[in-house]
Amino acid sequence: MVSDEKYQSLISWNATGTSFYIMRVQEFAATVLPLHFKHSNFSSFVRQLNMYFSF
């Protein structure tokens, strides 16, 4: 998702490739999240990331 060129205006890696930026959260949630998850809720997406990276 982050490396997909068609979403580069919405999400991209930082300069070192260790994290990513989401530039337009509402558009990202409405267009990209439903393609990869069962929801379009940005807060749920962040919560899932935090659970995944917490260990």
PQR file with spaces between the fields and no chain letter, atoms N, CA, C, O and H, PARSE charges and radii, in Angstrom:
ATOM       1  N    MET     1       0.833   -1.186    0.000 -0.4000 1.5000
ATOM       2  CA   MET     1       0.000    0.000    0.000 -0.0000 2.0000
ATOM       3  C    MET     1       0.879    1.252    0.000  0.5500 1.7000
ATOM       4  O    MET     1       0.629    2.182   -0.767 -0.5500 1.4000
ATOM       5  N    VAL     2       1.888    1.282    0.840 -0.4000 1.5000
ATOM       6  CA   VAL     2       2.736    2.479    0.930 -0.0000 2.0000
ATOM       7  C    VAL     2       3.592    2.641   -0.329  0.5500 1.7000
ATOM       8  O    VAL     2       3.858    3.762   -0.764 -0.5500 1.4000
ATOM       9  H    VAL     2       2.090    0.526    1.464  0.4000 1.0000
ATOM      10  N    SER     3       4.014    1.540   -0.898 -0.4000 1.5000
ATOM      11  CA   SER     3       4.885    1.592   -2.075 -0.0000 2.0000
ATOM      12  C    SER     3       4.119    1.694   -3.390  0.5500 1.7000
ATOM      13  O    SER     3       4.732    1.896   -4.437 -0.5500 1.4000
ATOM      14  H    SER     3       3.799    0.629   -0.544  0.4000 1.0000
ATOM      15  N    ASP     4       2.816    1.562   -3.361 -0.4000 1.5000
ATOM      16  CA   ASP     4       2.013    1.626   -4.580 -0.0000 2.0000
ATOM      17  C    ASP     4       2.015    3.049   -5.133  0.5500 1.7000
ATOM      18  O    ASP     4       1.589    3.984   -4.455 -0.5500 1.4000
ATOM      19  H    ASP     4       2.318    1.399   -2.510  0.4000 1.0000
ATOM      20  N    GLU     5       2.488    3.207   -6.344 -0.4000 1.5000
ATOM      21  CA   GLU     5       2.636    4.543   -6.939 -0.0000 2.0000
ATOM      22  C    GLU     5       1.324    5.301   -7.089  0.5500 1.7000
ATOM      23  O    GLU     5       1.327    6.532   -7.069 -0.5500 1.4000
ATOM      24  H    GLU     5       2.834    2.448   -6.895  0.4000 1.0000
ATOM      25  N    LYS     6       0.216    4.606   -7.237 -0.4000 1.5000
ATOM      26  CA   LYS     6      -1.051    5.321   -7.423 -0.0000 2.0000
ATOM      27  C    LYS     6      -1.530    6.004   -6.145  0.5500 1.7000
ATOM      28  O    LYS     6      -2.445    6.826   -6.192 -0.5500 1.4000
ATOM      29  H    LYS     6       0.214    3.607   -7.254  0.4000 1.0000
ATOM      30  N    TYR     7      -0.924    5.675   -5.007 -0.4000 1.5000
ATOM      31  CA   TYR     7      -1.300    6.305   -3.738 -0.0000 2.0000
ATOM      32  C    TYR     7      -0.242    7.264   -3.207  0.5500 1.7000
ATOM      33  O    TYR     7      -0.354    7.727   -2.072 -0.5500 1.4000
ATOM      34  H    TYR     7      -0.181    5.007   -4.969  0.4000 1.0000
ATOM      35  N    GLN     8       0.778    7.573   -3.996 -0.4000 1.5000
ATOM      36  CA   GLN     8       1.875    8.409   -3.532 -0.0000 2.0000
ATOM      37  C    GLN     8       1.440    9.803   -3.085  0.5500 1.7000
ATOM      38  O    GLN     8       2.119   10.424   -2.268 -0.5500 1.4000
ATOM      39  H    GLN     8       0.869    7.197   -4.918  0.4000 1.0000
ATOM      40  N    SER     9       0.334   10.297   -3.599 -0.4000 1.5000
ATOM      41  CA   SER     9      -0.154   11.607   -3.164 -0.0000 2.0000
ATOM      42  C    SER     9      -0.826   11.528   -1.793  0.5500 1.7000
ATOM      43  O    SER     9      -1.086   12.556   -1.169 -0.5500 1.4000
ATOM      44  H    SER     9      -0.218    9.793   -4.263  0.4000 1.0000
ATOM      45  N    LEU    10      -1.108   10.309   -1.325 -0.4000 1.5000
ATOM      46  CA   LEU    10      -1.787   10.126   -0.043 -0.0000 2.0000
ATOM      47  C    LEU    10      -0.863    9.577    1.039  0.5500 1.7000
ATOM      48  O    LEU    10      -0.970    9.964    2.202 -0.5500 1.4000
ATOM      49  H    LEU    10      -0.897    9.473   -1.833  0.4000 1.0000
ATOM      50  N    ILE    11       0.038    8.683    0.664 -0.4000 1.5000
ATOM      51  CA   ILE    11       0.887    8.013    1.644 -0.0000 2.0000
ATOM      52  C    ILE    11       2.254    7.742    1.021  0.5500 1.7000
ATOM      53  O    ILE    11       2.340    7.353   -0.144 -0.5500 1.4000
ATOM      54  H    ILE    11       0.124    8.368   -0.282  0.4000 1.0000
ATOM      55  N    SER    12       3.314    7.945    1.788 -0.4000 1.5000
ATOM      56  CA   SER    12       4.656    7.673    1.272 -0.0000 2.0000
ATOM      57  C    SER    12       5.621    7.413    2.431  0.5500 1.7000
ATOM      58  O    SER    12       5.371    7.800    3.572 -0.5500 1.4000
ATOM      59  H    SER    12       3.244    8.261    2.734  0.4000 1.0000
ATOM      60  N    TRP    13       6.720    6.753    2.105 -0.4000 1.5000
ATOM      61  CA   TRP    13       7.764    6.485    3.082 -0.0000 2.0000
ATOM      62  C    TRP    13       8.523    7.765    3.416  0.5500 1.7000
ATOM      63  O    TRP    13       8.583    8.690    2.605 -0.5500 1.4000
ATOM      64  H    TRP    13       6.923    6.439    1.178  0.4000 1.0000
ATOM      65  N    ASN    14       9.099    7.811    4.611 -0.4000 1.5000
ATOM      66  CA   ASN    14       9.980    8.937    4.931 -0.0000 2.0000
ATOM      67  C    ASN    14      11.315    8.735    4.208  0.5500 1.7000
ATOM      68  O    ASN    14      11.490    7.731    3.517 -0.5500 1.4000
ATOM      69  H    ASN    14       9.050    7.060    5.269  0.4000 1.0000
ATOM      70  N    ALA    15      12.239    9.652    4.352 -0.4000 1.5000
ATOM      71  CA   ALA    15      13.505    9.616    3.612 -0.0000 2.0000
ATOM      72  C    ALA    15      14.335    8.369    3.914  0.5500 1.7000
ATOM      73  O    ALA    15      15.036    7.875    3.030 -0.5500 1.4000
ATOM      74  H    ALA    15      12.097   10.467    4.913  0.4000 1.0000
ATOM      75  N    THR    16      14.273    7.856    5.128 -0.4000 1.5000
ATOM      76  CA   THR    16      15.067    6.685    5.498 -0.0000 2.0000
ATOM      77  C    THR    16      14.321    5.370    5.296  0.5500 1.7000
ATOM      78  O    THR    16      14.918    4.297    5.391 -0.5500 1.4000
ATOM      79  H    THR    16      13.704    8.257    5.845  0.4000 1.0000
ATOM      80  N    GLY    17      13.018    5.446    5.017 -0.4000 1.5000
ATOM      81  CA   GLY    17      12.226    4.238    4.806 -0.0000 2.0000
ATOM      82  C    GLY    17      11.848    3.507    6.074  0.5500 1.7000
ATOM      83  O    GLY    17      11.482    2.333    6.032 -0.5500 1.4000
ATOM      84  H    GLY    17      12.533    6.317    4.940  0.4000 1.0000
ATOM      85  N    THR    18      11.934    4.197    7.214 -0.4000 1.5000
ATOM      86  CA   THR    18      11.629    3.560    8.495 -0.0000 2.0000
ATOM      87  C    THR    18      10.219    3.846    8.996  0.5500 1.7000
ATOM      88  O    THR    18       9.743    3.197    9.928 -0.5500 1.4000
ATOM      89  H    THR    18      12.231    5.151    7.248  0.4000 1.0000
ATOM      90  N    SER    19       9.557    4.810    8.384 -0.4000 1.5000
ATOM      91  CA   SER    19       8.177    5.129    8.747 -0.0000 2.0000
ATOM      92  C    SER    19       7.498    5.732    7.523  0.5500 1.7000
ATOM      93  O    SER    19       8.137    5.973    6.499 -0.5500 1.4000
ATOM      94  H    SER    19       9.943    5.337    7.627  0.4000 1.0000
ATOM      95  N    PHE    20       6.209    5.971    7.641 -0.4000 1.5000
ATOM      96  CA   PHE    20       5.497    6.543    6.508 -0.0000 2.0000
ATOM      97  C    PHE    20       4.628    7.706    6.943  0.5500 1.7000
ATOM      98  O    PHE    20       4.267    7.831    8.113 -0.5500 1.4000
ATOM      99  H    PHE    20       5.689    5.775    8.473  0.4000 1.0000
ATOM     100  N    TYR    21       4.302    8.549    5.987 -0.4000 1.5000
ATOM     101  CA   TYR    21       3.460    9.723    6.201 -0.0000 2.0000
ATOM     102  C    TYR    21       2.151    9.545    5.451  0.5500 1.7000
ATOM     103  O    TYR    21       2.125    9.014    4.340 -0.5500 1.4000
ATOM     104  H    TYR    21       4.596    8.448    5.037  0.4000 1.0000
ATOM     105  N    ILE    22       1.073    9.991    6.067 -0.4000 1.5000
ATOM     106  CA   ILE    22      -0.212   10.039    5.391 -0.0000 2.0000
ATOM     107  C    ILE    22      -0.568   11.512    5.273  0.5500 1.7000
ATOM     108  O    ILE    22      -0.806   12.192    6.271 -0.5500 1.4000
ATOM     109  H    ILE    22       1.095   10.422    6.969  0.4000 1.0000
ATOM     110  N    MET    23      -0.600   11.994    4.034 -0.4000 1.5000
ATOM     111  CA   MET    23      -0.781   13.423    3.804 -0.0000 2.0000
ATOM     112  C    MET    23      -2.247   13.857    3.908  0.5500 1.7000
ATOM     113  O    MET    23      -2.544   14.869    4.543 -0.5500 1.4000
ATOM     114  H    MET    23      -0.406   11.441    3.223  0.4000 1.0000
ATOM     115  N    ARG    24      -3.142   13.121    3.306 -0.4000 1.5000
ATOM     116  CA   ARG    24      -4.564   13.491    3.306 -0.0000 2.0000
ATOM     117  C    ARG    24      -5.348   12.353    3.932  0.5500 1.7000
ATOM     118  O    ARG    24      -5.779   11.424    3.248 -0.5500 1.4000
ATOM     119  H    ARG    24      -2.900   12.299    2.789  0.4000 1.0000
ATOM     120  N    VAL    25      -5.527   12.438    5.245 -0.4000 1.5000
ATOM     121  CA   VAL    25      -6.091   11.356    6.044 -0.0000 2.0000
ATOM     122  C    VAL    25      -7.500   10.990    5.589  0.5500 1.7000
ATOM     123  O    VAL    25      -7.798    9.809    5.413 -0.5500 1.4000
ATOM     124  H    VAL    25      -5.177   13.192    5.801  0.4000 1.0000
ATOM     125  N    GLN    26      -8.355   11.960    5.400 -0.4000 1.5000
ATOM     126  CA   GLN    26      -9.746   11.653    5.029 -0.0000 2.0000
ATOM     127  C    GLN    26      -9.829   10.943    3.688  0.5500 1.7000
ATOM     128  O    GLN    26     -10.570    9.971    3.543 -0.5500 1.4000
ATOM     129  H    GLN    26      -8.113   12.920    5.543  0.4000 1.0000
ATOM     130  N    GLU    27      -9.082   11.417    2.717 -0.4000 1.5000
ATOM     131  CA   GLU    27      -9.087   10.775    1.401 -0.0000 2.0000
ATOM     132  C    GLU    27      -8.464    9.380    1.473  0.5500 1.7000
ATOM     133  O    GLU    27      -8.952    8.448    0.834 -0.5500 1.4000
ATOM     134  H    GLU    27      -8.480   12.207    2.834  0.4000 1.0000
ATOM     135  N    PHE    28      -7.389    9.237    2.248 -0.4000 1.5000
ATOM     136  CA   PHE    28      -6.755    7.937    2.448 -0.0000 2.0000
ATOM     137  C    PHE    28      -7.741    6.948    3.060  0.5500 1.7000
ATOM     138  O    PHE    28      -7.856    5.810    2.603 -0.5500 1.4000
ATOM     139  H    PHE    28      -6.993    9.995    2.767  0.4000 1.0000
ATOM     140  N    ALA    29      -8.449    7.386    4.092 -0.4000 1.5000
ATOM     141  CA   ALA    29      -9.413    6.518    4.767 -0.0000 2.0000
ATOM     142  C    ALA    29     -10.557    6.111    3.849  0.5500 1.7000
ATOM     143  O    ALA    29     -11.026    4.975    3.903 -0.5500 1.4000
ATOM     144  H    ALA    29      -8.356    8.310    4.463  0.4000 1.0000
ATOM     145  N    ALA    30     -11.000    7.024    3.017 -0.4000 1.5000
ATOM     146  CA   ALA    30     -12.140    6.749    2.142 -0.0000 2.0000
ATOM     147  C    ALA    30     -11.773    5.902    0.927  0.5500 1.7000
ATOM     148  O    ALA    30     -12.600    5.122    0.454 -0.5500 1.4000
ATOM     149  H    ALA    30     -10.618    7.947    2.973  0.4000 1.0000
ATOM     150  N    THR    31     -10.556    6.038    0.415 -0.4000 1.5000
ATOM     151  CA   THR    31     -10.212    5.357   -0.830 -0.0000 2.0000
ATOM     152  C    THR    31      -9.294    4.157   -0.673  0.5500 1.7000
ATOM     153  O    THR    31      -9.452    3.166   -1.387 -0.5500 1.4000
ATOM     154  H    THR    31      -9.885    6.671    0.800  0.4000 1.0000
ATOM     155  N    VAL    32      -8.345    4.224    0.238 -0.4000 1.5000
ATOM     156  CA   VAL    32      -7.345    3.161    0.343 -0.0000 2.0000
ATOM     157  C    VAL    32      -7.704    2.122    1.397  0.5500 1.7000
ATOM     158  O    VAL    32      -7.605    0.924    1.132 -0.5500 1.4000
ATOM     159  H    VAL    32      -8.216    5.028    0.818  0.4000 1.0000
ATOM     160  N    LEU    33      -8.111    2.544    2.564 -0.4000 1.5000
ATOM     161  CA   LEU    33      -8.394    1.589    3.633 -0.0000 2.0000
ATOM     162  C    LEU    33      -9.415    0.523    3.254  0.5500 1.7000
ATOM     163  O    LEU    33      -9.188   -0.649    3.555 -0.5500 1.4000
ATOM     164  H    LEU    33      -8.191    3.517    2.779  0.4000 1.0000
ATOM     165  N    PRO    34     -10.528    0.870    2.608 -0.5600 1.5000
ATOM     166  CA   PRO    34     -11.500   -0.178    2.263  0.2800 2.0000
ATOM     167  C    PRO    34     -10.956   -1.241    1.296  0.5500 1.7000
ATOM     168  O    PRO    34     -11.504   -2.340    1.209 -0.5500 1.4000
ATOM     169  N    LEU    35      -9.903   -0.917    0.589 -0.4000 1.5000
ATOM     170  CA   LEU    35      -9.305   -1.887   -0.330 -0.0000 2.0000
ATOM     171  C    LEU    35      -8.488   -2.949    0.403  0.5500 1.7000
ATOM     172  O    LEU    35      -8.277   -4.042   -0.121 -0.5500 1.4000
ATOM     173  H    LEU    35      -9.458   -0.024    0.660  0.4000 1.0000
ATOM     174  N    HIS    36      -8.030   -2.630    1.609 -0.4000 1.5000
ATOM     175  CA   HIS    36      -7.141   -3.524    2.345 -0.0000 2.0000
ATOM     176  C    HIS    36      -7.716   -4.018    3.674  0.5500 1.7000
ATOM     177  O    HIS    36      -7.215   -4.989    4.242 -0.5500 1.4000
ATOM     178  H    HIS    36      -8.201   -1.742    2.034  0.4000 1.0000
ATOM     179  N    PHE    37      -8.750   -3.366    4.165 -0.4000 1.5000
ATOM     180  CA   PHE    37      -9.358   -3.721    5.450 -0.0000 2.0000
ATOM     181  C    PHE    37     -10.869   -3.768    5.305  0.5500 1.7000
ATOM     182  O    PHE    37     -11.413   -3.363    4.278 -0.5500 1.4000
ATOM     183  H    PHE    37      -9.157   -2.577    3.703  0.4000 1.0000
ATOM     184  N    LYS    38     -11.537   -4.254    6.317 -0.4000 1.5000
ATOM     185  CA   LYS    38     -12.989   -4.355    6.291 -0.0000 2.0000
ATOM     186  C    LYS    38     -13.658   -3.062    6.743  0.5500 1.7000
ATOM     187  O    LYS    38     -14.858   -3.050    7.019 -0.5500 1.4000
ATOM     188  H    LYS    38     -11.095   -4.584    7.152  0.4000 1.0000
ATOM     189  N    HIS    39     -12.909   -1.992    6.822 -0.4000 1.5000
ATOM     190  CA   HIS    39     -13.444   -0.723    7.310 -0.0000 2.0000
ATOM     191  C    HIS    39     -12.739    0.442    6.633  0.5500 1.7000
ATOM     192  O    HIS    39     -11.767    0.260    5.900 -0.5500 1.4000
ATOM     193  H    HIS    39     -11.934   -2.001    6.598  0.4000 1.0000
ATOM     194  N    SER    40     -13.241    1.629    6.888 -0.4000 1.5000
ATOM     195  CA   SER    40     -12.584    2.851    6.398 -0.0000 2.0000
ATOM     196  C    SER    40     -12.342    3.814    7.556  0.5500 1.7000
ATOM     197  O    SER    40     -12.248    5.026    7.363 -0.5500 1.4000
ATOM     198  H    SER    40     -14.031    1.777    7.483  0.4000 1.0000
ATOM     199  N    ASN    41     -12.244    3.264    8.748 -0.4000 1.5000
ATOM     200  CA   ASN    41     -12.061    4.050    9.962 -0.0000 2.0000
ATOM     201  C    ASN    41     -10.562    4.237   10.221  0.5500 1.7000
ATOM     202  O    ASN    41      -9.852    3.280   10.529 -0.5500 1.4000
ATOM     203  H    ASN    41     -12.321    2.279    8.905  0.4000 1.0000
ATOM     204  N    PHE    42     -10.095    5.478   10.091 -0.4000 1.5000
ATOM     205  CA   PHE    42      -8.669    5.763   10.256 -0.0000 2.0000
ATOM     206  C    PHE    42      -8.192    5.456   11.675  0.5500 1.7000
ATOM     207  O    PHE    42      -7.086    4.947   11.856 -0.5500 1.4000
ATOM     208  H    PHE    42     -10.672    6.256    9.840  0.4000 1.0000
ATOM     209  N    SER    43      -9.002    5.756   12.669 -0.4000 1.5000
ATOM     210  CA   SER    43      -8.615    5.483   14.062 -0.0000 2.0000
ATOM     211  C    SER    43      -8.396    3.992   14.284  0.5500 1.7000
ATOM     212  O    SER    43      -7.473    3.603   15.000 -0.5500 1.4000
ATOM     213  H    SER    43      -9.900    6.170   12.522  0.4000 1.0000
ATOM     214  N    SER    44      -9.221    3.164   13.688 -0.4000 1.5000
ATOM     215  CA   SER    44      -9.045    1.713   13.799 -0.0000 2.0000
ATOM     216  C    SER    44      -7.758    1.267   13.115  0.5500 1.7000
ATOM     217  O    SER    44      -7.059    0.383   13.610 -0.5500 1.4000
ATOM     218  H    SER    44      -9.970    3.480   13.107  0.4000 1.0000
ATOM     219  N    PHE    45      -7.452    1.877   11.987 -0.4000 1.5000
ATOM     220  CA   PHE    45      -6.212    1.579   11.269 -0.0000 2.0000
ATOM     221  C    PHE    45      -5.003    1.900   12.153  0.5500 1.7000
ATOM     222  O    PHE    45      -4.082    1.089   12.254 -0.5500 1.4000
ATOM     223  H    PHE    45      -8.020    2.595   11.585  0.4000 1.0000
ATOM     224  N    VAL    46      -4.996    3.054   12.782 -0.4000 1.5000
ATOM     225  CA   VAL    46      -3.896    3.451   13.672 -0.0000 2.0000
ATOM     226  C    VAL    46      -3.809    2.499   14.854  0.5500 1.7000
ATOM     227  O    VAL    46      -2.711    2.106   15.247 -0.5500 1.4000
ATOM     228  H    VAL    46      -5.744    3.713   12.700  0.4000 1.0000
ATOM     229  N    ARG    47      -4.943    2.123   15.426 -0.4000 1.5000
ATOM     230  CA   ARG    47      -4.974    1.196   16.550 -0.0000 2.0000
ATOM     231  C    ARG    47      -4.376   -0.155   16.140  0.5500 1.7000
ATOM     232  O    ARG    47      -3.613   -0.753   16.898 -0.5500 1.4000
ATOM     233  H    ARG    47      -5.835    2.442   15.107  0.4000 1.0000
ATOM     234  N    GLN    48      -4.725   -0.633   14.940 -0.4000 1.5000
ATOM     235  CA   GLN    48      -4.168   -1.895   14.452 -0.0000 2.0000
ATOM     236  C    GLN    48      -2.661   -1.792   14.271  0.5500 1.7000
ATOM     237  O    GLN    48      -1.936   -2.725   14.615 -0.5500 1.4000
ATOM     238  H    GLN    48      -5.345   -0.147   14.324  0.4000 1.0000
ATOM     239  N    LEU    49      -2.182   -0.683   13.740 -0.4000 1.5000
ATOM     240  CA   LEU    49      -0.735   -0.493   13.589 -0.0000 2.0000
ATOM     241  C    LEU    49      -0.044   -0.504   14.937  0.5500 1.7000
ATOM     242  O    LEU    49       1.005   -1.129   15.094 -0.5500 1.4000
ATOM     243  H    LEU    49      -2.771    0.075   13.460  0.4000 1.0000
ATOM     244  N    ASN    50      -0.623    0.183   15.915 -0.4000 1.5000
ATOM     245  CA   ASN    50      -0.014    0.242   17.240 -0.0000 2.0000
ATOM     246  C    ASN    50       0.042   -1.136   17.883  0.5500 1.7000
ATOM     247  O    ASN    50       1.020   -1.464   18.556 -0.5500 1.4000
ATOM     248  H    ASN    50      -1.475    0.690   15.788  0.4000 1.0000
ATOM     249  N    MET    51      -0.992   -1.947   17.686 -0.4000 1.5000
ATOM     250  CA   MET    51      -0.985   -3.303   18.247 -0.0000 2.0000
ATOM     251  C    MET    51       0.067   -4.166   17.546  0.5500 1.7000
ATOM     252  O    MET    51       0.740   -4.970   18.192 -0.5500 1.4000
ATOM     253  H    MET    51      -1.786   -1.681   17.139  0.4000 1.0000
ATOM     254  N    TYR    52       0.208   -4.003   16.249 -0.4000 1.5000
ATOM     255  CA   TYR    52       1.157   -4.796   15.472 -0.0000 2.0000
ATOM     256  C    TYR    52       2.602   -4.460   15.838  0.5500 1.7000
ATOM     257  O    TYR    52       3.447   -5.351   15.924 -0.5500 1.4000
ATOM     258  H    TYR    52      -0.338   -3.350   15.725  0.4000 1.0000
ATOM     259  N    PHE    53       2.881   -3.188   16.052 -0.4000 1.5000
ATOM     260  CA   PHE    53       4.255   -2.749   16.309 -0.0000 2.0000
ATOM     261  C    PHE    53       4.577   -2.592   17.793  0.5500 1.7000
ATOM     262  O    PHE    53       5.634   -2.061   18.132 -0.5500 1.4000
ATOM     263  H    PHE    53       2.194   -2.465   15.983  0.4000 1.0000
ATOM     264  N    SER    54       3.709   -3.034   18.671 -0.4000 1.5000
ATOM     265  CA   SER    54       3.943   -2.813   20.099 -0.0000 2.0000
ATOM     266  C    SER    54       4.848   -3.851   20.739  0.5500 1.7000
ATOM     267  O    SER    54       5.254   -3.679   21.889 -0.5500 1.4000
ATOM     268  H    SER    54       2.850   -3.466   18.395  0.4000 1.0000
ATOM     269  N    PHE    55       5.176   -4.923   20.028 -0.4000 1.5000
ATOM     270  CA   PHE    55       6.024   -5.936   20.647 -0.0000 2.0000
ATOM     271  C    PHE    55       7.434   -5.862   20.193  0.5500 1.7000
ATOM     272  O    PHE    55       8.266   -6.656   20.632 -0.5500 1.4000
ATOM     273  H    PHE    55       4.847   -5.063   19.094  0.4000 1.0000
